[in-house]
Amino acid sequence: MTYVPVQTACRGIGVLGHRPLTRGARAARLPADGERMSPQPTTAIIICPPGAPAATVARPLAGLTVGERLLLSLSYADVENAVLVGPGARPSSDRAEIALLETDGSEIDPEARYVVLPADLVFDRRLLAELDAIPVDLPIRVVDAAGAHEILSSPEAWLGRLGDGRPEGDGRGYALRVVDRQTARAAEKLLLASLKKPVDGFVSRHLNRRISLFLSRFLVRTGASPNAVTVAIMLFGALSGVAAAFAEPWWALVLAGFLFQAQSVLDGCDGEIARLTYRFSYMGQWLDTIGDDLTNYLFCLGLAIGQARLHGWVWLYVVGGLFFVLQCYASGIQYQRILRMGTGDLLAMPNAVTGGQAKGAWGRFTRFVHLLTKRDTFVFVTAVVAAAQAPLVSFGIIAFGSIIMAVALTLNEVRLRAMERQGLPLPK
């Protein structure tokens, strides 16, 4: 947080609504979930309600205080200045890139628009991307200079006009004041619901995400960093390969399958914690990406080693090693592409093979294959097959998928480079 007292703020800004601060961190490359939006320039007016801080802005909620969550949400929605009014405790944050101002109203810009919201609000920051589309029943208002002056003169009266918001929803477009334990629980449910992704596959929607959200709800309260959680999850993945390499007794394969699926489930926790606490990082992206790939490849290699040891098949050592090399080659294609893009998120990689450009029967086929090979489904199927004492079948599925992946990624990179040479826009 950058705290600017009124006497300094007024000299430096001239009129509220302008953007005086240099925001170097705004240019930082963030994961898709952490991307900032760019609404029209606004200043927020935060009405601080009366009451003890522990019951308002200092109330803990999903790893942050309500006040810090509000400031971070505003900061990530590209609101750079916030005017604090009202009799209550002021929100604070060491991480939010937002200037907190106190003013008597003399610096109000007659041409600016202002977002008005209470200090105890938990809301979907995407609401601020379209200011004119904010539902009227939510405790967020957009006012002009005249409205801003009215709020500054009677903030408590305006606080009553804002309302309390919706206690239910699907995690999109929510805004709820946290005024007691009941609304705190409702806000936590909304926050957790907002973590569900449209790109989640069938297994993730119906199994993995349900478990990971349950775990993240408690992990976030421990203060554990997303990167620490990612490293712990990587250990589950590595152990699945070790268990598969033992091959016997029978429960070694059951353990291997369990650990492989457990890594897939837990893989959602680090990202969920990052989004809940606004702790996005470039390193976190790469740790997550590399951890997933290593888990897949070590599990496949472990299956090959385990069955080669068990049956004395020297050729299977060679086959397992060749597929490990093939998998590393495929990842190399992906890594060099996203490294050039300045991200560690594979979902940001342009798709010129199974994306929207493919037409006709081939397009439908490739999109169907892409759906079947989503990691959540792929891991679940191969984990269950291995645990059911069919390790060679599981290995064969992964090996076949690796061939398809390597061919598709090679073709995708060839097409992307051709498009770059021709100056064509890359698919998103």
SEROTI-903766 format. One record per residue (C-alpha): x, y, z; residue in three letters. Coordinates in nm, 4 decimals. Layout:
X/Y/Z/ALA
...
***
This chain:
0.0000/0.0000/0.0000/MET
0.1037/0.3562/-0.0617/THR
-0.0454/0.5816/0.2041/TYR
-0.0675/0.9457/0.1039/VAL
-0.1955/1.1954/0.3661/PRO
-0.4296/1.4652/0.2399/VAL
-0.1800/1.7513/0.2444/GLN
0.0643/1.5584/0.0258/THR
-0.2029/1.4092/-0.1973/ALA
-0.3612/1.7412/-0.2873/CYS
-0.0313/1.8968/-0.3900/ARG
0.0723/1.6006/-0.6008/GLY
-0.2542/1.5215/-0.7759/ILE
-0.4221/1.8517/-0.8409/GLY
-0.7604/1.6909/-0.8987/VAL
-0.8838/1.3496/-0.7925/LEU
-0.9474/1.1140/-1.0776/GLY
-0.6091/1.1723/-1.2423/HIS
-0.3427/0.9006/-1.2142/ARG
-0.0266/1.0378/-1.0569/PRO
0.1479/0.7206/-0.9485/LEU
0.4075/0.5214/-1.1408/THR
0.2946/0.1597/-1.1360/ARG
0.5918/-0.0490/-1.2412/GLY
0.4463/-0.3663/-1.0967/ALA
0.1409/-0.3215/-1.3163/ARG
0.3535/-0.4278/-1.6099/ALA
0.4511/-0.7521/-1.4388/ALA
0.3394/-1.0580/-1.6292/ARG
0.0812/-1.2451/-1.4265/LEU
-0.1098/-1.5705/-1.4616/PRO
-0.4410/-1.5625/-1.6432/ALA
-0.6218/-1.5678/-1.3096/ASP
-0.4152/-1.2737/-1.1883/GLY
-0.4509/-1.0462/-1.4871/GLU
-0.5518/-0.6910/-1.4112/ARG
-0.8341/-0.5281/-1.6008/MET
-0.8380/-0.1836/-1.7548/SER
-1.1641/0.0001/-1.6941/PRO
-1.2027/0.3693/-1.7644/GLN
-0.9979/0.5769/-1.5159/PRO
-1.1747/0.6063/-1.1814/THR
-1.1140/0.6924/-0.8197/THR
-1.2876/0.4891/-0.5518/ALA
-1.4678/0.6470/-0.2610/ILE
-1.4576/0.4022/0.0287/ILE
-1.7129/0.4615/0.3036/ILE
-1.5779/0.3271/0.6329/CYS
-1.8676/0.2103/0.8536/PRO
-1.8669/0.2616/1.2314/PRO
-1.7685/-0.0274/1.4566/GLY
-1.4626/-0.2043/1.5901/ALA
-1.2008/-0.2914/1.3237/PRO
-1.2300/-0.6629/1.4084/ALA
-1.5953/-0.6457/1.3059/ALA
-1.5352/-0.4434/0.9892/THR
-1.2120/-0.4052/0.7922/VAL
-0.9937/-0.6224/1.0184/ALA
-1.2238/-0.9249/1.0082/ARG
-1.0275/-1.2268/0.8718/PRO
-1.1739/-1.3856/0.5614/LEU
-1.0106/-1.6572/0.3478/ALA
-0.6514/-1.5616/0.4213/GLY
-0.6905/-1.1827/0.4154/LEU
-0.8688/-0.9217/0.6193/THR
-1.1821/-0.7797/0.4615/VAL
-1.0153/-0.4406/0.4260/GLY
-0.7013/-0.5713/0.2584/GLU
-0.9097/-0.7827/0.0217/ARG
-1.1065/-0.4734/-0.0766/LEU
-0.7907/-0.2726/-0.1525/LEU
-0.6305/-0.5566/-0.3481/LEU
-0.9502/-0.6078/-0.5485/SER
-0.9560/-0.2373/-0.6358/LEU
-0.5855/-0.2374/-0.7189/SER
-0.6193/-0.5365/-0.9530/TYR
-0.9153/-0.3624/-1.1175/ALA
-0.6759/-0.0731/-1.1947/ASP
-0.8257/0.1729/-0.9479/VAL
-0.5247/0.3721/-0.8314/GLU
-0.6717/0.6252/-0.5844/ASN
-0.9170/0.5702/-0.3008/ALA
-1.0766/0.8460/-0.0949/VAL
-1.1545/0.7308/0.2608/LEU
-1.4604/0.8806/0.4281/VAL
-1.6850/0.7929/0.7195/GLY
-1.6273/0.7393/1.0917/PRO
-1.4998/0.3806/1.0861/GLY
-1.1602/0.2115/1.0785/ALA
-0.9577/0.2509/0.7606/ARG
-0.8584/-0.0489/0.5477/PRO
-0.4876/-0.1103/0.4974/SER
-0.2572/-0.3327/0.2952/SER
0.1173/-0.3604/0.2395/ASP
0.0641/-0.5085/-0.1056/ARG
-0.2162/-0.3124/-0.2692/ALA
-0.0878/-0.0571/-0.5222/GLU
-0.3394/0.2116/-0.4387/ILE
-0.3052/0.5609/-0.2906/ALA
-0.5306/0.6128/0.0128/LEU
-0.6471/0.9716/0.0383/LEU
-0.8314/1.1858/0.2884/GLU
-0.9901/1.5001/0.1424/THR
-1.2473/1.7668/0.2222/ASP
-1.3811/1.7568/-0.1326/GLY
-1.1996/2.0607/-0.2703/SER
-1.0004/1.8419/-0.5091/GLU
-1.2961/1.6654/-0.6729/ILE
-1.2581/1.6565/-1.0504/ASP
-1.5815/1.7843/-1.2110/PRO
-1.5211/1.5625/-1.5156/GLU
-1.4377/1.2387/-1.3331/ALA
-1.6507/0.9428/-1.2303/ARG
-1.6171/0.7732/-0.8936/TYR
-1.6835/0.4195/-0.7746/VAL
-1.8497/0.4237/-0.4330/VAL
-1.8395/0.1195/-0.2041/LEU
-1.8269/0.0357/0.1687/PRO
-1.5004/-0.0650/0.3364/ALA
-1.6473/-0.4003/0.4480/ASP
-1.7361/-0.5106/0.0947/LEU
-1.6229/-0.8327/-0.0740/VAL
-1.6836/-0.8150/-0.4477/PHE
-1.5951/-0.9531/-0.7883/ASP
-1.3414/-0.7091/-0.9304/ARG
-1.4632/-0.7895/-1.2824/ARG
-1.7668/-0.5758/-1.2039/LEU
-1.5478/-0.2683/-1.2484/LEU
-1.4629/-0.3599/-1.6066/ALA
-1.8068/-0.2311/-1.7128/GLU
-1.9087/0.0452/-1.4777/LEU
-2.2422/0.1110/-1.6468/ASP
-2.3430/-0.2562/-1.6203/ALA
-2.3140/-0.2880/-1.2399/ILE
-2.6511/-0.4183/-1.1082/PRO
-2.8433/-0.1608/-0.9058/VAL
-2.9063/-0.4045/-0.6201/ASP
-2.5351/-0.4354/-0.5399/LEU
-2.3641/-0.2077/-0.2821/PRO
-2.1518/-0.0395/-0.5501/ILE
-2.2396/0.2888/-0.7165/ARG
-2.0841/0.4993/-0.9874/VAL
-2.1341/0.8741/-0.9350/VAL
-2.0280/1.2004/-1.0908/ASP
-1.8656/1.4963/-0.9144/ALA
-2.1953/1.6152/-0.7650/ALA
-2.2596/1.2720/-0.6191/GLY
-1.9054/1.2572/-0.4844/ALA
-1.9541/1.5865/-0.2991/HIS
-2.2805/1.4567/-0.1527/GLU
-2.1100/1.1399/-0.0284/ILE
-1.8237/1.3336/0.1294/LEU
-2.0685/1.5526/0.3170/SER
-2.2904/1.2694/0.4460/SER
-2.1118/0.9324/0.4151/PRO
-2.3222/0.7477/0.6752/GLU
-2.6449/0.8399/0.5006/ALA
-2.5028/0.7092/0.1749/TRP
-2.3868/0.3924/0.3475/LEU
-2.7482/0.3084/0.4279/GLY
-2.8479/0.3642/0.0666/ARG
-2.5957/0.1154/-0.0679/LEU
-2.7607/-0.1925/0.0834/GLY
-2.5930/-0.5165/0.1847/ASP
-2.5692/-0.7067/-0.1451/GLY
-2.6511/-1.0636/-0.2454/ARG
-2.5613/-1.3466/-0.0047/PRO
-2.5831/-1.6095/-0.2816/GLU
-2.4442/-1.6544/-0.6299/GLY
-2.2269/-1.8611/-0.8623/ASP
-1.9046/-1.6720/-0.7948/GLY
-1.9470/-1.4183/-1.0752/ARG
-2.0715/-1.0628/-1.0312/GLY
-2.0997/-1.0907/-0.6542/TYR
-2.0796/-0.8060/-0.4022/ALA
-2.1624/-0.8551/-0.0358/LEU
-2.1001/-0.6530/0.2772/ARG
-1.9429/-0.8587/0.5559/VAL
-2.1142/-0.7361/0.8698/VAL
-2.1412/-1.0506/1.0849/ASP
-2.0522/-1.4200/1.0959/ARG
-2.3388/-1.5155/0.8675/GLN
-2.2370/-1.2761/0.5918/THR
-1.8713/-1.3756/0.6421/ALA
-1.9632/-1.7391/0.5720/ARG
-2.1690/-1.6334/0.2700/ALA
-1.8803/-1.4225/0.1373/ALA
-1.6386/-1.7134/0.1792/GLU
-1.8713/-1.9368/-0.0236/LYS
-1.8865/-1.6746/-0.2985/LEU
-1.5077/-1.6440/-0.3025/LEU
-1.4663/-2.0218/-0.3283/LEU
-1.7288/-2.0430/-0.6026/ALA
-1.5397/-1.7774/-0.7985/SER
-1.2383/-2.0119/-0.8160/LEU
-1.4134/-2.2558/-1.0481/LYS
-1.2843/-2.2252/-1.4046/LYS
-1.4837/-2.2508/-1.7280/PRO
-1.1941/-2.4547/-1.8717/VAL
-1.2243/-2.7241/-1.6023/ASP
-1.2736/-3.0679/-1.7515/GLY
-1.5435/-3.3177/-1.6527/PHE
-1.3410/-3.4862/-1.3764/VAL
-1.2226/-3.1533/-1.2407/SER
-1.5739/-3.0083/-1.2268/ARG
-1.7312/-3.3086/-1.0586/HIS
-1.4457/-3.4401/-0.8419/LEU
-1.1108/-3.2603/-0.8296/ASN
-1.2351/-2.9050/-0.7828/ARG
-1.4788/-3.0046/-0.5092/ARG
-1.1988/-3.1620/-0.3048/ILE
-0.9386/-2.8937/-0.3741/SER
-1.1773/-2.6129/-0.2753/LEU
-1.2551/-2.7929/0.0503/PHE
-0.8828/-2.8215/0.1258/LEU
-0.7959/-2.4692/0.0101/SER
-1.0566/-2.3270/0.2446/ARG
-0.8486/-2.4502/0.5379/PHE
-0.4995/-2.4211/0.3866/LEU
-0.5462/-2.0515/0.3166/VAL
-0.6012/-1.9891/0.6872/ARG
-0.2589/-2.1307/0.7715/THR
-0.0782/-1.8587/0.5800/GLY
0.0975/-2.1131/0.3573/ALA
0.2299/-1.9544/0.0392/SER
0.1076/-2.0870/-0.2989/PRO
0.4651/-2.1768/-0.3999/ASN
0.5178/-2.3806/-0.0815/ALA
0.1963/-2.5693/-0.1561/VAL
0.3139/-2.6275/-0.5143/THR
0.6403/-2.7813/-0.3950/VAL
0.4522/-3.0091/-0.1542/ALA
0.2225/-3.1177/-0.4373/ILE
0.5246/-3.1982/-0.6543/MET
0.6362/-3.4482/-0.3903/LEU
0.3092/-3.6377/-0.4303/PHE
0.3743/-3.6563/-0.8030/GLY
0.7321/-3.7798/-0.7607/ALA
0.6240/-4.0422/-0.5083/LEU
0.3647/-4.1771/-0.7536/SER
0.6493/-4.2607/-0.9936/GLY
0.8534/-4.4221/-0.7149/VAL
0.5596/-4.6397/-0.6069/ALA
0.4934/-4.7410/-0.9687/ALA
0.8589/-4.8443/-1.0081/ALA
0.8245/-5.0948/-0.7217/PHE
0.5403/-5.2720/-0.9082/ALA
0.4867/-5.5217/-0.6257/GLU
0.3287/-5.6100/-0.3917/PRO
-0.0118/-5.5347/-0.5439/TRP
-0.0761/-5.2383/-0.3190/TRP
0.2268/-5.0548/-0.4657/ALA
0.0273/-4.9931/-0.7830/LEU
-0.2765/-4.8921/-0.5784/VAL
-0.0590/-4.6426/-0.3931/LEU
0.0919/-4.5200/-0.7196/ALA
-0.2512/-4.4609/-0.8721/GLY
-0.3743/-4.2906/-0.5567/PHE
-0.0751/-4.0570/-0.5403/LEU
-0.1019/-3.9755/-0.9117/PHE
-0.4688/-3.8797/-0.8760/GLN
-0.4007/-3.7027/-0.5453/ALA
-0.1469/-3.4782/-0.7192/GLN
-0.4075/-3.3927/-0.9814/SER
-0.6599/-3.3022/-0.7121/VAL
-0.4144/-3.1031/-0.5007/LEU
-0.2831/-2.9298/-0.8106/ASP
-0.5784/-2.6938/-0.7854/GLY
-0.4959/-2.5803/-0.4319/CYS
-0.1914/-2.3654/-0.5062/ASP
-0.3744/-2.1668/-0.7733/GLY
-0.6818/-2.1327/-0.5547/GLU
-0.4741/-1.9993/-0.2656/ILE
-0.2973/-1.7584/-0.5024/ALA
-0.6279/-1.6213/-0.6269/ARG
-0.7805/-1.5995/-0.2811/LEU
-0.4847/-1.4049/-0.1444/THR
-0.3691/-1.2198/-0.4578/TYR
-0.0280/-1.3888/-0.4431/ARG
0.0314/-1.4415/-0.8126/PHE
0.3882/-1.4894/-0.9280/SER
0.5870/-1.5748/-1.2392/TYR
0.7813/-1.8355/-1.0396/MET
0.4556/-1.9885/-0.9209/GLY
0.3427/-2.0342/-1.2798/GLN
0.6590/-2.2202/-1.3727/TRP
0.6631/-2.4330/-1.0580/LEU
0.3075/-2.5427/-1.1295/ASP
0.3752/-2.6147/-1.4972/THR
0.6981/-2.8071/-1.4374/ILE
0.5451/-2.9938/-1.1430/GLY
0.2557/-3.1224/-1.3557/ASP
0.4826/-3.2342/-1.6360/ASP
0.7329/-3.4059/-1.4071/LEU
0.4487/-3.5914/-1.2349/THR
0.3151/-3.7203/-1.5665/ASN
0.6556/-3.8263/-1.6954/TYR
0.7823/-3.9841/-1.3734/LEU
0.4617/-4.1844/-1.3333/PHE
0.4922/-4.3133/-1.6902/CYS
0.8628/-4.3915/-1.6462/LEU
0.7933/-4.5577/-1.3109/GLY
0.5350/-4.7880/-1.4694/LEU
0.7866/-4.8925/-1.7353/ALA
1.0667/-4.9520/-1.4836/ILE
0.8399/-5.1435/-1.2484/GLY
0.7143/-5.3820/-1.5150/GLN
1.0614/-5.4229/-1.6671/ALA
1.1967/-5.5241/-1.3253/ARG
0.9030/-5.7507/-1.2540/LEU
0.9124/-5.9414/-1.5851/HIS
1.2793/-5.9063/-1.6706/GLY
1.1998/-5.7146/-1.9926/TRP
1.5132/-5.5166/-2.0723/VAL
1.3465/-5.3724/-2.3847/TRP
1.0875/-5.1989/-2.1655/LEU
1.3615/-4.9971/-1.9947/TYR
1.4579/-4.8695/-2.3400/VAL
1.0980/-4.7984/-2.4399/VAL
1.0314/-4.6167/-2.1131/GLY
1.3437/-4.4050/-2.1592/GLY
1.2508/-4.3195/-2.5195/LEU
0.9064/-4.2023/-2.4181/PHE
1.0577/-3.9957/-2.1378/PHE
1.2777/-3.8231/-2.3976/VAL
0.9754/-3.7725/-2.6262/LEU
0.7793/-3.6167/-2.3419/GLN
1.0661/-3.3825/-2.2555/CYS
1.0861/-3.2831/-2.6234/TYR
0.7141/-3.1950/-2.6237/ALA
0.7535/-2.9896/-2.3072/SER
1.0541/-2.8165/-2.4601/GLY
0.8341/-2.6938/-2.7462/ILE
0.5814/-2.5567/-2.4999/GLN
0.8380/-2.4009/-2.2687/TYR
1.0233/-2.2095/-2.5380/GLN
0.6918/-2.0708/-2.6658/ARG
0.5561/-1.9493/-2.3342/ILE
0.9022/-1.8279/-2.2307/LEU
0.8978/-1.5998/-2.5349/ARG
0.5512/-1.4839/-2.4297/MET
0.6805/-1.3913/-2.0853/GLY
0.4580/-1.6335/-1.8953/THR
0.4770/-1.9751/-1.7330/GLY
0.1108/-2.0574/-1.7940/ASP
0.0537/-2.3211/-2.0635/LEU
-0.3084/-2.2092/-2.0997/LEU
-0.1775/-1.8843/-2.2490/ALA
-0.0120/-2.0736/-2.5357/MET
-0.1752/-2.0075/-2.8762/PRO
-0.3513/-2.3109/-3.0189/ASN
-0.3449/-2.3324/-3.3989/ALA
-0.4328/-2.7040/-3.4133/VAL
-0.7340/-2.7750/-3.1911/THR
-0.8407/-2.4137/-3.1493/GLY
-1.1155/-2.2235/-3.3259/GLY
-0.9329/-2.2100/-3.6606/GLN
-0.9743/-2.5806/-3.7392/ALA
-1.2872/-2.6314/-3.9520/LYS
-1.5064/-2.9178/-4.0637/GLY
-1.4700/-3.2809/-3.9607/ALA
-1.1009/-3.2370/-3.8742/TRP
-1.1812/-2.9462/-3.6491/GLY
-1.4531/-3.1405/-3.4672/ARG
-1.2231/-3.4410/-3.4300/PHE
-0.9280/-3.2426/-3.2940/THR
-1.1475/-3.0564/-3.0457/ARG
-1.2944/-3.3895/-2.9301/PHE
-0.9433/-3.5313/-2.8829/VAL
-0.8438/-3.2160/-2.6957/HIS
-1.1403/-3.2640/-2.4613/LEU
-1.0523/-3.6286/-2.3942/LEU
-0.6874/-3.5494/-2.3275/THR
-0.7459/-3.2750/-2.0718/LYS
-0.5156/-3.3485/-1.7825/ARG
-0.7839/-3.4071/-1.5194/ASP
-0.9528/-3.6814/-1.7266/THR
-0.6248/-3.8282/-1.8513/PHE
-0.4764/-3.8590/-1.5020/VAL
-0.7941/-4.0033/-1.3511/PHE
-0.8258/-4.2750/-1.6160/VAL
-0.4596/-4.3817/-1.6078/THR
-0.4481/-4.3723/-1.2267/ALA
-0.7559/-4.5956/-1.1981/VAL
-0.6240/-4.8395/-1.4601/VAL
-0.2868/-4.8685/-1.2844/ALA
-0.4499/-4.9171/-0.9448/ALA
-0.6687/-5.1894/-1.1007/ALA
-0.3460/-5.3880/-1.1603/GLN
-0.3187/-5.3104/-1.5315/ALA
0.0036/-5.1062/-1.5338/PRO
0.0979/-5.1910/-1.8919/LEU
-0.2396/-5.0666/-2.0142/VAL
-0.1913/-4.7471/-1.8166/SER
0.1588/-4.7087/-1.9606/PHE
0.0230/-4.7684/-2.3111/GLY
-0.2418/-4.4979/-2.2688/ILE
0.0155/-4.2448/-2.1511/ILE
0.2604/-4.3461/-2.4242/ALA
-0.0035/-4.3117/-2.6957/PHE
-0.1079/-3.9768/-2.5541/GLY
0.2561/-3.8656/-2.5539/SER
0.2875/-3.9416/-2.9250/ILE
-0.0275/-3.7427/-3.0024/ILE
0.0934/-3.4582/-2.7828/MET
0.4362/-3.4437/-2.9463/ALA
0.2897/-3.4473/-3.2986/VAL
0.0233/-3.1887/-3.2154/ALA
0.2689/-2.9546/-3.0445/LEU
0.5169/-2.9834/-3.3314/THR
0.2425/-2.9061/-3.5841/LEU
0.1170/-2.6203/-3.3666/ASN
0.4639/-2.4646/-3.3437/GLU
0.5182/-2.4977/-3.7202/VAL
0.1891/-2.3199/-3.7856/ARG
0.2577/-2.0487/-3.5278/LEU
0.5989/-1.9732/-3.6764/ARG
0.4483/-1.9581/-4.0259/ALA
0.1862/-1.7127/-3.9006/MET
0.4577/-1.5028/-3.7349/GLU
0.6579/-1.4893/-4.0590/ARG
0.3488/-1.3750/-4.2476/GLN
0.2663/-1.1140/-3.9841/GLY
-0.0679/-1.2768/-3.9008/LEU
-0.2255/-1.2463/-3.5533/PRO
-0.1814/-1.5597/-3.3456/LEU
-0.4903/-1.7443/-3.2163/PRO
-0.5831/-1.6971/-2.8532/LYS
***
